[in-house]
């Protein structure tokens, strides 16, 4: 069906009315960036990919369980339009009119909505997001009167809904509307606002200003991968031992503070230049695990499976952690070393989560191939197991080490004294 463009805009004592009809094509575009999560992944945990309080875009539009937030969208719309001029409003409408088909093409699944309903939907969603980000940025002014800001649990659930792969608007569209509405050069960029709002789930990562972002799920992935280079011609790791077994071979685990969550390194260093006391240390940045961690990771992994099938660094990280975590004892080891901050309160929940995250995930290889080969070479050296046992039993702390050395010296002195006594007797 096709329609001629009709655009009507009136402003009377603060009221504005929009009527737009445009040509549209319901065929899906080949170059999209917003996807339905593949069925094989969705069946593993339906809730992890489904919005709980708000719909954004057309994939979950119109669900009855999300209707309450539609009222909040209207309130945000009223606040937003009272802040801008009629000229800015007209520019925003013109931009939407000119880019409706482009926006539709960003979705893998075509929308059956007519032009008026589709444009109205994305307009409400876009303005809600811009208003939310602006209020969060200037939250000291809005904190007392806005439930989305002063109720932490609700605010965090909203944040997680805005990260879901199926619950997105194209980033170029949001950024352009923001630039049309906030023309003051002294205001933060939309990328700044986005990074501030999602800072609590970025694990200290940040998005460079020059980065090309396709939507919010991609924004988080970009932040996590910043300063963590892509590995060309990645290969697969096989038969990598779990954390407890690696510890038995003498490897120590250390929580390390780095900007990149994925930056896991295997380091060797000497202590007092004594080869026997050489430390083999696996350095892993801290991961906070709570009720939303699985949703967070699953959507990033789903994005890679759909949009970045040849660059699956987030999947690589999750599957490496899954390899390290085989049983609850592995989780206990990571918690003891500060590598995992377990907000569940029990190790079984963390073990179960990681053991399921890797299911139905395909990868061309892993960026941790060299790391894995080093760990396997160390583990397969029987001498490292012997040294690891000696260190763990007799040199696990300064007191045991001192007592062990004293016992060895005493034993040597006893042997020498015995030999000397035998020689004198002879």
Secondary structure as UniProt FT lines:
FT   STRAND          6..12
FT   TURN            13..14
FT   STRAND          15..21
FT   HELIX           39..42
FT   TURN            43..44
FT   HELIX           46..49
FT   TURN            59..62
FT   HELIX           64..66
FT   HELIX           67..81
FT   TURN            82..83
FT   HELIX           86..105
FT   HELIX           115..137
FT   HELIX           139..142
FT   TURN            143..145
FT   HELIX           147..150
FT   HELIX           152..161
FT   TURN            162..163
FT   TURN            165..166
FT   HELIX           171..181
FT   TURN            185..186
FT   HELIX           190..197
FT   HELIX           199..201
FT   TURN            203..204
FT   TURN            209..210
FT   HELIX           216..225
FT   TURN            226..227
FT   TURN            232..233
FT   HELIX           243..248
FT   TURN            249..250
FT   STRAND          251..256
FT   TURN            261..262
FT   STRAND          265..271
FT   TURN            272..273
FT   STRAND          274..285
FT   STRAND          287..289
FT   TURN            291..292
FT   HELIX           293..307
FT   TURN            309..310
FT   HELIX           313..324
FT   HELIX           328..336
FT   TURN            337..338
FT   STRAND          340..342
FT   HELIX           347..357
FT   TURN            358..360
FT   TURN            367..368
FT   HELIX           369..379
FT   HELIX           382..394
FT   HELIX           398..425
//
